[in-house]
Structure formats: C-alpha cells, structure tokens
Amino acid sequence: WWRDVTRESVGMHTSNVVKGLKIGMLLFIMSEIMFFFSFFWAFFSGSGAPTIEVGSVWPPIGVEAINPFHMPLLNTMTLLISGVTLTWSHNCFFSKNMKSATYGLSISIVLGIYFTILQVLEFTETSFSMNDSIFGSTFFVTTGFHGVHVIVGTIFLSVCFIRMNLQHFSSTHHLGFEMAAW
C-alpha cells in the first residue's frame, strides 16, 4: 500500500485511483470514529449509572482517578499544538515555502513522539490496572488504542517528511501528505 501511494510522486495515479484512495481513507476515518465512540459509550455508561458491583460510585471504590489537570492536560496540549504545527506545515507546503513546511512537519513528528512517551509514563504511574472494574478497562483500552493511533500517525508523518525532503510531493501530487494531515 505504501508503495502504491508513493507512486503518486511520479504522477502514476489516475483521477479514479485518487478518488478511490480518498474514499478508502474517509471510510477508515469513519470506522475509527465508530471504534472510539464505542469505548466512550462504555465509559459514560459505566460512569453515568454505576452499578453495585463498583460500589455505586464513580470512580469505583478503591480506584484513584488521574488528576485531569496534570498529565492528561499536558497530553491534550501536546496533541493540539501538534495539530497546529501540522496545519502550518500543510499551509506552507501550498505556499511553496518548503523550508517552513518541513520544519512544521518535523515539529509535529517530535510532538507525536513526545505524546507517546507521556502516554507510557501515564500508564506506568496509574494507581489502577486494567482489571480494576470498568473504569480501568475502559481507560486502558481507550487510551491504549489512541496511543497506537498516534504512533501510526507519527510513522505516517515521518514517511511524509522523508518524501517531502526527497521532493516527491508537488502541488498536484501530494495525496500521501494530505491523508496524513487528515
């Protein structure tokens, strides 16, 4: 798949192929939305009406919730800033300012790696485990899959960074970069 997407750099994709790749990416994004929606549904279902098995309170008795103003806030800010630098890179690319485009993309990649490190630290510092009721299981499954999502995105952006430096992208052939930014 990477090879086929990379072939765009030499103009080998027809408009039908580009349309198919875009539809495929949109379907993937929609499936990701539904995937994460199910985990949030489980979390809010458990927190909205805690059962007697968890002590009828949320978070469950014996589970110390993470302070949202510490590591989670830092993670959120890291992702938001990464989105800003990626958008900046994307806009610089279309303005033909390649130096700023590669700089913005490299910042986004570094922030993706930083987020992953913070996520690992958050996992190791929690006072609860995946076995600690629905709270622990939904926390670790949701944040774990999100972490994997960020790792794959960081790899995708790294491939785009290499391709951008090899001048594989042009104003008419940049679908890989476009999809990574989505």
C-alpha positions, 0 to 999 in steps of 0.5 A: 500500500505504501508503495502504491501511494508513493507512486503518486510522486511520479504522477502514476495515479489516475483521477479514479485511483485518487478518488478511490484512495480518498474514499478508502481513507474517509471510510477508515476515518469513519470506522475509527470514529465508530471504534472510539465512540464505542469505548466512550459509550462504555465509559459514560455508561459505566460512569453515568449509572454505576452499578453495585458491583463498583460500589455505586460510585464513580470512580469505583471504590478503591480506584484513584482517578488521574488528576485531569489537570496534570498529565492528561492536560499536558497530553491534550496540549501536546496533541493540539499544538501538534495539530497546529504545527501540522496545519502550518506545515500543510499551509506552507507546503501550498505556499511553496515555502518548503523550508517552513513546511518541513520544519512544521512537519518535523515539529509535529513528528517530535510532538507525536513522539513526545505524546507517546512517551507521556502516554507510557509514563501515564500508564506506568504511574496509574494507581489502577490496572486494567482489571480494576472494574470498568473504569480501568478497562475502559481507560486502558483500552481507550487510551491504549488504542489512541496511543497506537493511533498516534504512533501510526500517525507519527510513522505516517508523518515521518514517511511524509517528511522523508518524501517531502525532503526527497521532493516527491510531493508537488502541488498536484501530487501530494495525496500521501501528505494530505491523508496524513494531515487528515 
